[in-house]
Amino acid sequence: MLVACAWLATLSGVASSEQLPLPPEGEDVVGAVGTTPVRRGQSLLDIARTFDIGHDQILAANPGMNRWVPPVGDPVRIPARYVLPPEPRTGVVLNLAELRLYYFLPRAGVVLTYPVSVGNVDWRTPLGTTRITGKVIDPAWVPTPNIRAEHIEAGDPLPPFIPGGAEDNPLGRHALRLGLKSYLIHGTDESRSYGIGMRVSHGCIRLYPEDIEELYDIIPVGTSVRIIDKPIKAGWRDGILFLEVHRPVERDERFVLPEPNPEELVQLINAMGQDAQFLDQQRIAEAFERGDGIPVAIGSR
């Protein structure tokens, strides 16, 4: 009990939208979906950052709404309900398909969750299990020859070195080293913060500046990090079975982003449905087709 209280005291500054109670055994869903009105001068991405939601996540939840100039007073859906990633619920779990990081703190009885950017289709973030091997304040950025060549080809040449703490440093002010060579969990500069929650990095994992600062302060070196790619998740909450499906928000004919697999959906529903008294096939089909990442009730025990 004393240990748990100590952890909770450490986490007292975490916003309620990020710190969620861990559900009891047999339960898998945390958080809630809400709405907030657009205020004058707010973009949809400003609202996303306020509620710790990512770029693609807020667009998928509010289809057709202008991301830069949404109508003042209109309700914006805040999709802050999540089916937790497959167990084990320890350390950090990063779900690439979801563009979201989970940090489990079972001693405190909470899970922290943050939107992230991950590698694009040409620089994919690797899957697997690793750990936090170090922590760095004001990391310097030295772009690799391949990254510099890519920017030269795009007409946007990079300097060979950006010092730590510089306003335009894309690594931001805080970084966590991983056991995977050349990969970091890091922040970013303000000009790139609107891209949090997209597949835009060169393989590293980016967070909002305020999120990485918070995570940096509380996560110890040695913490396990599991990187998965699960566009389809299902889980229970209060006797209700929820389905969560993620499709790429913006499709680009230049490359193909990964789509959820119908066979994986069937396998998951068959496994989870063994405990269900009723499954709504129409809602399952709609959730899979919509693919907005918002957990939908599809059955009951």
Summary of the structure (lengths in Angstrom):
residues: 301
radius of gyration: 19.5
end to end distance: 33.3
largest distance: 61.0
contacts: 915
relative contact order: 0.17
helix: 24%
strand: 31%
